[in-house]
Amino acid sequence: MNVLILTDFSDVSENASRYALDFLRETPSTISLLNIQDINFNEESSEKLGKKMLSISEKMHAAIDNLKNYSTNPKHKFHLNLSLDNLITAVRRCVEEKNIDLIFIGAASQQEHKHPLLGNHAYEIIQKIKCNILAVPDKVAFVLPRRIILPIDYSVLSERKSFHILRDRNYVKSKNLTIVNVNENENYSLKKKMIQELWESDSKENIDFRFLNKNAFFNSDFLMEIQDKYDQIVILGKNLSISDKLLNSRYGLFSKISNKIPILILH
């Protein structure tokens, strides 16, 4: 698996890096660590610029050394990447050039939503980069998910292939899945049958179907309840409206309440 970890050397991103290695513990992976810098070469003296670049280099090598020491899988390979592009350009280029399968990014707490990388820009990556993304809340350690909740708006999921990635154990590491339909429509029974067929060959899978209207699901009390009952939220990439209502840094629910479970966006 080709993996990208975004870092700004903060505690939040370092925690996400450790989470990534635990997530990938048994998966041979090529792991790229990306740091993005905004440097104006015209406004800084060569001496100041040299010191800044040296400091960045030292931090990046320390970060990669920490990951190498933390990893327990000899089939993990590590690469350093520094970009002076804007966030979206830098991430998109890395995803395309290195054929990235999964991005890990730290998810800031309520108090840190103005953080230059982990606040507003985390949602921007989710919105604009078509790649699987795992957003890891600060101070959350990896545990093998026992129960996952998947909110779905069936009205925008017209193809069977939209659900196939749910069977890929490289991403979805739980066999207990609660699927919540957040938008009632005439095709609900058809979509339910479609998902059931994906689990037809494995009797160990456990799927629970629920219906909630949008107002009931996108409710702060219900989302707090989810965090006590589930280990991970999974969102299908085509369900952009769900991502928006939960993760938008200006008005999404998780900009108002603290979230303590990882969110996996699958494309």
N, C-alpha and C positions, 0 to 999 in steps of 0.2 A: 504494500500500500504506500502511496505517495502522500505525505502529510505536510501541511504548512502550519506552523505555530507563530502567531504574531506576538511580538514582545516589545515593550517599552522599558523593560527592566524594573517595572514596579512589582510590588508584592502580589497584586492581582494577576498580572501576566505570568509571574513565576509560578504561582499556584496552578494556573491553567496549563503550564508546561509540564508540571509534575503529573497533573491529572491525565494529560495526553499520554505520557509514557505508561501510566498504570492502565489506561484504556487499551493501549497497544501492547501490553505485556507479552501476549502470546502471538502477536502478529508481526512477521518480518516487515520492516518499514524503512523507507527513506524519508528522513525528517528534515525539513528545511526550516530554519529559524530566521524570521524576517523582522528586521528593525527598520523603521522609516524615519528619516530625519528631514527637517525643514531648515536648510542652511542657505543663507544669502551670501554668496561668495563675494559680492561687490561691496558689502557693508562691513566686512570683518578683515582685520589685518592678517597677513600671512602667518604671523606668530600665534594669534588667537585661534585662527582656523586650524593650524597644526596641532595645537593643544586640544582643541575640541575633537578633532578626528582621532587623535591618540586615545582620548578618554573613551570615545565610542568604541574603538577597536578593543580596548581592554575590557569594557563591559560585555561586548559580544563574545569574546573568547572565554570570559569567565562564565557567561550564561551557557555556552555550548559545553564547557567542561563540566559544569554542574549537571547538565542533562546526561552526558556520557557516564558520569559517576552514578547517577540515579538509576539509569537503565539497567535492567537485568536480562535483557535479550541481546545476545551477541549478533543477531541479525538486524539490529538497528543501526542505520547509517545516518550520519549527521552532516549538515551543510549550513554554512553561514551565509546570510544574504542581507546586504545593506542597500537601501534605496533612497534616493533623493527626490523621487516622484511624489505626487500627491497620493493619498491613501488608496483610492480606488484603482488608479493606474498601476500602482506598485503591486497591489494584491492580484489584480487581473493578469498582469504580465507574469507573475510568479506562477499562478494557477495554470496559465497556458503553456509556459515554457517547461515547467516541471511536471505537467500532467497531474496536477494535484487531485486527490480523491476526497480529502477531508481537511477542513480548516478548524483549528482550535483558537478560540479567542476568549480572553477573560471578560466576564460580565460585571460591570461595576455595581456597587450598592447604590441605594437611593442618594446617599451623600456625595457620590463620586460621579454623578451623571454628566458633570461638566468636564470630566477628565478628557484630555485631547484625543486619546485613542479608544478608551474603553466605554465612554458614554455615548454621545451622539453618533460617533463614527462606527461603533459596533453595529448599530442598526443600519447604517448606510451600507456596510458590507453585506449584511443579510439581504438587503433590498436589491443591491445592484450586482452582486457577484453570484453567478449561477454555479454554485459548488456546494457540496454538503458541508454544513457548518455546525460545530458544537460550541455553544456559549456556556462557559463555566463560571458560576458565581464565585465571588471571593470566599476563601476559607473552606470551600467544599472539597472534600477528598473523594476519590473515586471509590465507589462500591458497585459491585455487579448488580445492575438493576433487577429488581424482583417484579416490580409492577410499573408499566409505562402507560401514559394516557395520550391518546392521539385525537385531538379535536379536528373534525373534518367538516368542510362545507362541500357537500356532494355536488352542488350545482355547478362547480367549476372543475370537477374531476370526471372527465368524460371518457377516459381511456383506461383499460384494464392495466396497462403498463405503469400507470401512476402509482399502483400499489405494490409492484413487484419488489421494490427495494426494501420493503418491510420484512422480507424473508432473508435478507442478507445479514448474516451474523457478524460481519465486520462492522456493521453500524448498529443494528438493533439487537442488543444482547440480552433480551428478555423474552420469555415465552408467554408472559402474562400481559395481555394488551387490552386496555379499555378504549374502545372507539366511541367517541361522542359526536353525534351529528348535531351541528350547531345551526343548521338551516334546513328546515323541513321542505321537501320538494317531492314531486311525483315519482322520482326515480329512486327513492330511498331503499325500497325492497330489492331492486336490481343491484344497487351498489353493495348492499349488505351481502347478497348472494355472491357477488364478485369477489369480495374480500374473503368470505368463507372458503371459496374454492382454492385460494392460495394456501390454505392450511389443511386441505383435504388429505394430503398424504402423510401428515404427521399428527397422530392423535394426542401427542403430548402438549400441543399448543392449546392455550386457553384464551379465548377471546370473549370479551363482554361488550355487548352493544347497548348504548344508551342514547336517548334523545333529550336534548336540552335546547330551548330556544336561545337565541343569541344573547338576550338580556340576562338570562340565568347563567350562562357560561361566563360571559365577560363581566363578572361581578367580583369585586375584591374579596368578599367573604368566601365565595366559592373557590377562588384561586388560592386563598390561604388554606382552605380545607384540602385542596389537591396536594399541597406541599406536605401535609401530614400523612397522606395515603399513598403517594406515588414517589418513584425515584427519578423519573425523567419525563419531560414533556417532549413529544415528537410532533413536528409540523411538516407536512408535505409542502415542498417549495411552491407548488401552484396555488396553494391556499394563502396568497399574499395578504388577503384581508384579515386573516387570523393573525399572521405575523404582525401586521400593522397595529391591530387593536391591543395586542399583548406587549409588543416590543418597541413601538415608536417612542423615541426618546423625549418627545414633547408631550404627547397625550396618551401613550400606551399605559396600560394598567401597571406594568412593572416599572414604570417611572414614578409611580406613586406608592407602591408597596414593595417591601423587600422580598426578593425571590431567593430561595435556597436550594433549588433543584436545577440541574443542567437542562438546557433546551437544545434539542437536535433538529436542525432543519435539513430535510432530505430532498434532493432533486432527482 
